[in-house]
Amino acid sequence: MNGKGGGGSGRGGGRYRNPCLTMHQPWASLLIHGIKRIEGRSWPAPLTGRLWIHAASKVPEPDTIKAMEKFYREIYALDGATDIKFPEHYPVSRLLGCVEIVGCLRSEELAGWKEVPESVRLEAFPGFCWLCEKPQKLIVPFEMRGYQGVYNLENKIYEAAVRGLTAIKSPLPVKFPLPDPQNSLSLKPGSLMSSSSKASEVEKSKSVSAAIAGARAAATQFARKDETRSAIKEQKNQATPVTDISNRKTYNLRSKGRIQEENQAENSEEKLMCVIEKTKTRSTLFPHGPSKLFVEAVKGLAIK
């Protein structure tokens, strides 16, 4: 799914210690479960190495989930992979896990790269393609706030999360070959243009073509809804000013009252959600393994 803004627009200012990217569902979980191997963005990847994945707060619509799952079933079938276990849930506002970013290519480069499976080439939607390997998910995803662009996780969140990772077995694991085996940074935009002057067309059946169209429509529709919500919010912020001084004062007082009420409601809801999350976490404790370590770390965060 294409994102908005450049890599430097998020927190971290271009210097990444524990970089994280907030993504909408269902794309976030599909990436962490190793089903999605390519993350499409309108800007090139500003890093290589581990990238934490956080799910945004927007609850995915059933039709969007259905379209994306159909897309991956169809393209995986081209490579003979038919046993795909999709996520049972698509949680929101949660840190889900991490992947390794091994490089970035333009979509036309990936589409013509014959050294990778057909299903990977069909993930090359317009823009820049971030190449993802080695997905790991958190045993207990936990709630946190996300930001635009690539940003740094807070140290205490990172220290808790890194203890609770477990490796994921992808339906069709991919190791992206480096153009220059001696240079781990050689997979970058333009690096395959000379060897892939002509895109390699994958022969598509009607069902595959329909699945691709559905996936693109889902991503486009999602982006348009985000833009519409942003436009409405902007219009509200630019409301016509009140010319009469007395009316303006009354308007401002009422606005402040509404804001205070909304803030109180939001704070109450946040406290309630916090209590619910703590209860859920403690009820699922296991007496052994990395789960215990991770939950103890989360407890430490709650105490702080």
C-alpha positions as CSV (number, residue, x, y, z in Angstrom):
1,M,0.0,0.0,0.0
2,N,1.4,3.4,-0.9
3,G,2.1,5.8,2.0
4,K,2.1,9.5,2.2
5,G,5.1,11.8,2.9
6,G,8.8,11.2,2.9
7,G,10.9,9.0,5.2
8,G,12.3,12.0,7.0
9,S,8.8,13.4,7.9
10,G,8.4,11.1,10.9
11,R,10.0,11.2,14.3
12,G,13.7,10.5,14.2
13,G,14.7,13.2,11.7
14,G,16.5,10.8,9.4
15,R,18.6,9.1,12.2
16,Y,17.1,5.8,13.1
17,R,18.0,3.8,16.2
18,N,14.9,1.5,16.3
19,P,12.9,2.6,13.2
20,C,9.2,1.9,13.0
21,L,6.6,2.4,10.3
22,T,2.8,2.7,10.9
23,M,0.7,0.9,8.3
24,H,-3.0,0.4,7.8
25,Q,-4.6,-3.0,8.2
26,P,-4.8,-5.5,6.7
27,W,-1.5,-4.7,5.1
28,A,0.4,-4.5,8.4
29,S,-0.5,-8.0,9.6
30,L,0.0,-9.5,6.1
31,L,3.5,-8.1,6.2
32,I,4.3,-9.4,9.7
33,H,2.9,-12.9,8.8
34,G,5.3,-13.1,5.9
35,I,2.5,-13.2,3.3
36,K,3.3,-9.7,2.0
37,R,6.9,-9.4,0.9
38,I,6.8,-6.0,-0.7
39,E,5.8,-2.7,1.0
40,G,4.8,-0.2,-1.6
41,R,5.5,3.5,-0.9
42,S,5.6,6.7,-2.9
43,W,9.1,7.4,-1.5
44,P,12.2,5.2,-1.4
45,A,13.2,3.3,1.8
46,P,15.4,5.5,3.9
47,L,17.1,2.6,5.6
48,T,18.0,-1.1,5.5
49,G,17.9,-3.5,8.4
50,R,15.2,-4.1,11.0
51,L,11.9,-2.1,10.7
52,W,9.2,-2.3,13.3
53,I,5.6,-2.4,12.1
54,H,2.8,-0.7,13.9
55,A,-0.9,-1.0,12.9
56,A,-2.8,2.2,12.5
57,S,-6.1,2.9,14.4
58,K,-8.4,2.5,11.4
59,V,-10.4,-0.7,11.6
60,P,-10.2,-2.5,8.2
61,E,-13.5,-3.1,6.3
62,P,-14.4,-6.8,5.6
63,D,-14.4,-6.2,1.9
64,T,-10.9,-4.8,2.0
65,I,-9.6,-7.9,3.9
66,K,-11.4,-10.1,1.5
67,A,-9.9,-8.4,-1.5
68,M,-6.4,-8.6,-0.2
69,E,-6.6,-12.2,0.9
70,K,-8.0,-13.1,-2.5
71,F,-5.1,-11.3,-4.2
72,Y,-2.5,-13.2,-2.2
73,R,-4.2,-16.6,-2.8
74,E,-4.2,-16.0,-6.5
75,I,-0.6,-14.8,-6.9
76,Y,0.8,-17.5,-4.5
77,A,-1.0,-20.2,-6.6
78,L,1.2,-19.2,-9.6
79,D,4.2,-20.4,-7.6
80,G,2.5,-23.6,-6.4
81,A,1.8,-22.3,-2.8
82,T,-1.8,-23.0,-1.9
83,D,-1.6,-23.5,1.9
84,I,-1.7,-19.9,3.1
85,K,-2.7,-19.2,6.7
86,F,-4.0,-15.7,6.9
87,P,-4.1,-13.9,10.3
88,E,-7.2,-14.7,12.4
89,H,-7.4,-11.1,13.5
90,Y,-6.2,-7.7,12.2
91,P,-5.6,-5.7,15.4
92,V,-5.3,-1.9,15.3
93,S,-3.3,0.6,17.3
94,R,-0.8,-2.1,18.1
95,L,2.9,-2.8,17.6
96,L,2.9,-6.1,15.7
97,G,6.5,-7.1,15.1
98,C,9.3,-6.4,12.6
99,V,10.8,-7.3,9.2
100,E,14.2,-6.8,7.6
101,I,14.4,-4.2,4.8
102,V,17.1,-5.6,2.5
103,G,16.7,-3.0,-0.3
104,C,14.4,-0.9,-2.4
105,L,13.6,-0.9,-6.1
106,R,11.3,1.0,-8.4
107,S,8.2,-1.0,-9.3
108,E,9.3,-1.4,-13.0
109,E,12.6,-3.0,-11.8
110,L,10.9,-5.5,-9.5
111,A,8.2,-6.3,-12.2
112,G,11.0,-7.3,-14.6
113,W,13.3,-9.2,-12.1
114,K,13.3,-12.8,-13.2
115,E,15.4,-14.0,-10.3
116,V,12.4,-13.7,-7.9
117,P,9.1,-15.7,-7.9
118,E,6.3,-14.5,-10.1
119,S,4.1,-13.8,-7.0
120,V,6.7,-11.3,-5.8
121,R,6.8,-9.5,-9.1
122,L,3.1,-9.2,-9.0
123,E,3.3,-7.2,-5.7
124,A,5.1,-4.4,-7.6
125,F,2.5,-1.7,-7.5
126,P,3.4,1.7,-8.9
127,G,6.0,3.6,-6.8
128,F,8.9,2.3,-4.7
129,C,9.1,-1.3,-3.5
130,W,10.6,-2.0,-0.1
131,L,12.0,-5.5,-0.1
132,C,11.1,-7.3,3.1
133,E,12.6,-10.5,4.6
134,K,12.6,-12.4,8.0
135,P,9.3,-11.4,9.5
136,Q,8.9,-11.7,13.2
137,K,5.8,-11.1,15.2
138,L,5.2,-10.1,18.8
139,I,3.8,-12.8,21.0
140,V,1.7,-10.2,22.8
141,P,1.1,-7.1,20.5
142,F,0.6,-4.1,22.7
143,E,-1.0,-0.7,22.3
144,M,1.0,2.4,21.3
145,R,0.6,5.5,19.3
146,G,1.9,5.7,15.7
147,Y,3.3,8.6,13.6
148,Q,3.7,9.4,9.9
149,G,6.8,8.4,8.1
150,V,9.6,6.4,9.7
151,Y,10.1,7.2,13.3
152,N,12.1,5.8,16.3
153,L,10.5,3.6,18.9
154,E,11.0,4.9,22.4
155,N,13.7,3.0,24.2
156,K,11.5,1.5,26.8
157,I,9.1,0.2,24.2
158,Y,11.9,-1.3,22.2
159,E,13.4,-3.0,25.2
160,A,10.1,-4.6,26.0
161,A,9.3,-5.6,22.4
162,V,12.6,-7.1,21.4
163,R,12.1,-9.7,24.2
164,G,8.8,-10.9,22.8
165,L,9.6,-11.7,19.2
166,T,9.0,-15.0,17.5
167,A,10.0,-16.0,14.0
168,I,7.3,-16.5,11.3
169,K,7.3,-19.1,8.6
170,S,6.3,-17.5,5.4
171,P,4.2,-19.5,2.8
172,L,7.0,-18.9,0.3
173,P,10.1,-17.4,1.9
174,V,12.1,-15.2,-0.4
175,K,15.8,-14.3,-0.3
176,F,16.4,-11.3,-2.5
177,P,19.7,-11.7,-4.4
178,L,22.1,-8.8,-4.2
179,P,23.3,-7.3,-7.5
180,D,26.7,-7.0,-5.9
181,P,27.2,-9.8,-3.3
182,Q,30.0,-7.8,-1.7
183,N,27.7,-4.8,-1.1
184,S,24.8,-5.3,1.2
185,L,23.4,-1.9,0.1
186,S,23.5,-2.7,-3.6
187,L,19.7,-3.3,-3.9
188,K,18.6,0.3,-4.5
189,P,16.5,2.2,-7.0
190,G,18.2,2.0,-10.4
191,S,20.4,-0.9,-9.6
192,L,18.6,-3.3,-11.8
193,M,17.7,-1.0,-14.7
194,S,20.6,-2.2,-16.9
195,S,19.8,-5.9,-16.4
196,S,16.0,-5.4,-16.6
197,S,15.6,-3.1,-19.5
198,K,12.4,-4.9,-20.4
199,A,9.7,-5.9,-18.0
200,S,9.1,-9.6,-17.8
201,E,5.3,-10.1,-18.3
202,V,3.7,-12.7,-16.0
203,E,1.0,-14.6,-17.8
204,K,-2.1,-13.8,-15.9
205,S,-5.4,-15.7,-15.9
206,K,-8.7,-13.9,-15.6
207,S,-8.8,-14.7,-11.8
208,V,-5.3,-13.4,-11.2
209,S,-6.1,-10.2,-13.2
210,A,-9.3,-9.7,-11.2
211,A,-7.5,-10.3,-7.9
212,I,-4.9,-7.7,-8.8
213,A,-7.5,-5.2,-9.8
214,G,-9.4,-5.8,-6.6
215,A,-6.2,-5.3,-4.5
216,R,-5.4,-2.1,-6.3
217,A,-8.9,-0.8,-5.9
218,A,-8.9,-1.6,-2.2
219,A,-5.6,0.3,-1.7
220,T,-6.8,3.3,-3.8
221,Q,-10.2,3.4,-2.1
222,F,-8.5,3.4,1.3
223,A,-6.2,6.2,0.3
224,R,-9.1,8.3,-1.0
225,K,-11.1,7.9,2.2
226,D,-8.0,9.1,4.2
227,E,-7.8,12.1,1.9
228,T,-11.5,12.9,2.3
229,R,-11.3,12.7,6.1
230,S,-8.2,15.0,6.0
231,A,-10.0,17.5,3.8
232,I,-13.1,17.6,6.0
233,K,-10.9,18.1,9.1
234,E,-9.1,20.9,7.3
235,Q,-12.4,22.6,6.4
236,K,-13.5,22.5,10.0
237,N,-10.2,24.0,11.1
238,Q,-10.7,26.8,8.6
239,A,-14.3,27.8,9.8
240,T,-15.5,31.2,8.9
241,P,-14.5,33.7,11.7
242,V,-17.2,35.5,13.7
243,T,-17.1,39.2,13.1
244,D,-19.0,40.4,16.2
245,I,-16.7,40.5,19.3
246,S,-19.4,39.4,21.7
247,N,-20.4,36.5,19.5
248,R,-16.8,35.6,19.0
249,K,-16.3,35.4,22.8
250,T,-19.4,33.3,23.2
251,Y,-18.3,31.0,20.4
252,N,-14.8,30.6,21.8
253,L,-16.1,29.8,25.3
254,R,-18.5,27.1,23.9
255,S,-15.7,25.7,21.8
256,K,-13.4,25.5,24.8
257,G,-16.2,23.7,26.7
258,R,-16.7,21.2,23.9
259,I,-12.9,20.6,23.8
260,Q,-12.7,20.0,27.5
261,E,-15.7,17.6,27.4
262,E,-14.1,15.7,24.5
263,N,-10.7,15.6,26.2
264,Q,-12.4,14.2,29.4
265,A,-14.2,11.6,27.4
266,E,-11.1,10.6,25.5
267,N,-9.1,10.4,28.8
268,S,-11.8,8.2,30.4
269,E,-11.9,5.9,27.4
270,E,-8.1,5.7,27.4
271,K,-8.1,4.7,31.1
272,L,-10.8,2.1,30.5
273,M,-8.9,0.6,27.5
274,C,-5.7,0.6,29.6
275,V,-7.4,-1.4,32.4
276,I,-9.0,-3.8,29.8
277,E,-5.6,-4.4,28.1
278,K,-3.8,-5.0,31.4
279,T,-6.6,-7.6,32.4
280,K,-6.3,-9.3,29.0
281,T,-2.5,-9.4,29.2
282,R,-2.4,-10.8,32.8
283,S,-5.0,-13.4,32.0
284,T,-2.9,-14.9,29.2
285,L,0.4,-15.2,31.1
286,F,2.4,-18.4,30.5
287,P,4.8,-19.6,33.1
288,H,7.6,-20.2,30.7
289,G,9.2,-19.1,27.4
290,P,9.7,-15.6,25.9
291,S,6.0,-14.8,26.6
292,K,6.7,-14.4,30.3
293,L,9.7,-12.2,29.6
294,F,7.8,-10.0,27.4
295,V,4.8,-9.6,29.7
296,E,7.1,-8.8,32.6
297,A,8.6,-6.1,30.4
298,V,5.2,-4.7,29.6
299,K,4.4,-4.7,33.3
300,G,7.5,-2.7,33.9
301,L,6.3,-0.2,31.3
302,A,2.9,0.1,33.1
303,I,4.6,0.8,36.4
304,K,6.8,3.5,34.9
